[in-house]
């Protein structure tokens, strides 16, 4: 059994000759040439299904190098694709057996298109991990996340079904997987239920490490910690939001952090967010689409997901 340790080598830039159709490499930015590497593991989503927790647990393994920041969003044309493969390579340690990143936006079709094609061109041998959860619970967690940041102001039903939002499509897991399964062999794609990571973490991480090509017997004390629980989310009041903005200004940063913490403790500037009733807010047709997609996921994975609320909504 391997001892717990953390990788310590620095990310370094590397130039590379890009294959036809790939973007032009980024400049070296002062880093040594000949370093850097492409990832061989990509967590492709889904958003609010435990990708941050999995990224963290993977980073604890001494044979695994997970990117910093977590979400590189390289294969999104609207984000970092134009930075070039050289930019992408510099986020990974070539000495690590497993090199990975986690970008849930890779599975937000049709809001982001061409992701699987670009990925297959650049990292065709990579292993892909896709986390899922009850589609309605994923939507609820997604909405709570945005509501906590004061991004959503309309009714729940209007917000969830607005054409500019991705709440529903991100929960169509089978549909999101199709572009990747058309370009990657099925054995290179691992689908996990978030509940596996919560309730059977040791067994699930062993499966993940083995799939990725790292020692499956590795353990770490931090595997016991739960990360990013949606139930703890709160929303700032209007006054609280103003104070948060003030604390980030040049004048606000003059005051010690303890001042803002003490102020927040004395006056309740944040309120708990009630869990939204997603099933009641969605039209029957939308629920039917989600249910049919979940049925196809059952067939693809051979798993029942019988505790999901989508079956009875």
N, C-alpha and C positions, 0 to 999 in steps of 0.2 A: 504493500500500500504506500502510495507516495505521500510525502510530507507537504503540508500547506505552505505555499510561498507565492510571491507575486512576481511577475515579469518586470524587469527594471530597465531594459534597454530603451533608448530614445527612438522616436520616430524620425526617419531620415528621408530626404528627397532622393529620387532616382529618375534619370531620363530613360526613356524606352522608345523603341521603334514601334509605332502604332500600326496595326493591321489596317488594311483598306476598309474605309467606312467608319473607323474609330476616330475620336477627336484628336486634335493636335496636343502633344504632351505639354504639360505646364513647365515653366522655367524651374531650374534647380533650386533657386532661393537660397543659395549659399551652402546647401547640404552636400555631402560627398556623393559623387556619382558611384554607381555600382551597388547602391543599397536600396532598400525598399522591396516590396513584393506585392503581388496581387493576393486577395483573400481566397481561401478555399472553403469558407463557411459564411453564409449570408442568412440572417434572420429576416425574413421578408414580411413579417407581420404576424397577426393582424393587430391594428392599433387597439389599445386598452385590453389586451389579452395576455399581459405578462411579459412583454418583450424586454422591458427595462430590468425586471427581476432576472430573467434568463441571461441577459447580457452581463449583469453583475456576477451571477454565479459562475458563468463561463470564465470571466476575467480572473477569478480566483485560482483557476487551474494553472499550474506552472508551465504546462505545454501549450497553453492557449494564449494568444494575443488578441484582445478585443479592442477595436478602435476607440480612440478618444478624439472627438466626441463620439457618442454612441451612434447617432443618426447622420451618416455621411450623405445620404440622398444623392449619390453620384449618378445613378442611372435614370434620374429624372431630368428630362431636357430643360425643364423650367428652373431647375435648381443648379446642380454642380456639374452636369455633363460637359459643359463647355470648358471647364477647368482642365480637362484632359486626363489621360490615364496616368501620366507622371504624378499629377496631384494626388490621385487616388492611391497610388502605390506607396506614397510616403507615409501613409497612416498605419502601415503594417510592418512588423519586424520580420525580416526574412529568416531569422534564426528560429522562429517559433514553428512548431510542427503544425499547429492550427492557427489560422489567422482569420478573424471574423469581424463583421459589423452587423448592425441591427437597424434597419430603416423600414418602419411600418408603412410609410408612404409608397413603398413599392407595390403594395396591394390596394390601390385606390383607383382602379380602373372603373369608369372611363375618364375620370378627372386627370389621371396621369396615364398616358399611353406609350407603348413602345418599350416599356421597362424590361420585359422578359427578353425581347429581341436584343437589346443592348447588352444585357447581362450575359446572355448565352454567347455573344460574340467575344466578350472580354474574359469571362471566367466560366467557360463551358464545363470545367471539371468540378466546380464548387458544389458543396452540399448545401441544400436549402432547408431551413426550418420554418414552419408556419404554425403559429399558435392560434387556437380558436377557443370560443366559449359560447354559452347560450347567446344566440344572436340578439335577443332582446336585452339581455344583461350587458352585452357589449355596447349597444346603442345607449343604454342608460348611463354607463360609465363615461362614454364619450361626451354625452350631453352635460353631465355633472362637471367634467373637466373644463368644458368651455364656459359653462355657467359660472363656475368658480372664478374664472378670469374675466367675468362680465362681458363675454363675447356674444351671448345670446339674450335677446330682449323680447322676442315675440312669444306667442303661445307655443306650448310644446309641440302640438300637432303641426303648426305652420313651420316651425323650425326643422323638425325631422324630415319633412317632405319637400322642403324648398329645393329647387333644382340645383342651386349652387352649393349645397351641402353634401357630405359623403356619408351621413349616418347610416343609411340603408344599404348602400352598395358595399361598404366595408364589412357588413355582416353577411353578405352573400359569398360565403367562403369558397364554395365549389366553383362559382363563376370566377372569382379572383385567381384561383389556382390554375385554371385552364391554360392561359398563355404560357405559364412556366412548364406545365406538364406536356405541352406541345414541343418543348425545346430541351427539356431535361428528362432523363430516364426516371421512371417512378422510384427506383431505389435510391436516387439522389435527393428525394424530397421526403422529409419527415414531418408529419402532422401530429401536433400535440394538443390535448385539451388543457386549458389553463388549470382546471381542477387537478390534473395530474401533478402539476408543479406545486400546487398548494397542499394537497392531501397525501401525495406519495412522492415527496420531493427527492429523497435519497434514491429511490428506484428510478425515478424519471431522469434525474441528472446522470445516473449511471448509463441509461439508455442514450442520452444526448452525447455524453463523452465518447461512448463506443461508436455511435453514428459519425461523430466528427473526426474520429481517428486519434483520440487522446486516451490516456490510461483511465479506464472506467472505474477503477478502485479508489481514485482520489476522493478524499473527503476534506471538509473544512468546517470549523465551528460556525462560520457565518452562513452556512447553508440553513441554519435554523431560523434565520431572520426573515420576516415577511416585509416586502417592500411595496411602496406606492399603493396603499389601500384606499380605494375610492370613498369608503364610508367615512373617512376622516376629513374629507373635503369641506371647506367652508367658503362662504362668499363675503367679500368685504362690503360693508355698507357704503353709501356714497361718500360719507365723511371719511370712512376708513380708506377708500380708494384714493381720495385726495391726499391723505396723509402718507400712503404708500408711495405715491408719486413724489411728494415733497421729500421723503426720506432718501430718494435716489438723485435729487438735485445736488448741485455743488454745495449749496448752503446746508442742505439736509445731511450731507456726508460729514460736515464739520462736527455735528453732534454725535456723541458716542452711540454705538449700536444698542447698548443697554438702555439708553434713554427711550428709544422707540419701542423696545420690548416692554419696558415698564409702563409706558403709555398705553400699549395694547392690552396689558393685563388689568389696568385700572378701569379702562372704558371698553366695553364690548364692541369693537369695530368690525367683528366678523360674526357671521351667523351660520349655523349648520345648514346643509342643503338637504331637503327632503328627497328621498329616492323617487324619481319620476315613474309614473304608470305608463310605460311605453306601449304595452299591448293595447290599452284603451285609447291611446292617442293616434294609433295607426289605422288606416282604412283596412277593411277586410281583404282587399286585393293585394295590398302591400304585405300583409301577414301571410297570404297564400304564397306569394313569391318567395318570401323568406323560408317558409315551411318546405316548399318544393326544392329549394336550393339545399336545405339541410338534409333532405332525403337523399339527394345525389351525393352529398358528402358522406352519408352513412354507407352508401354503396361503394364509394371510392376507398374508404378507410376500413370498412368492415367493423366499424364501431357503432354502437346504438345511440350514444349521447342521450339516453332515456331520461335523464334528469333535467333536460332543457325545457324551459317554459314555452318555447315556440310550438311544441306539439299540442298544447291545450289552449293557447291564446286565441 
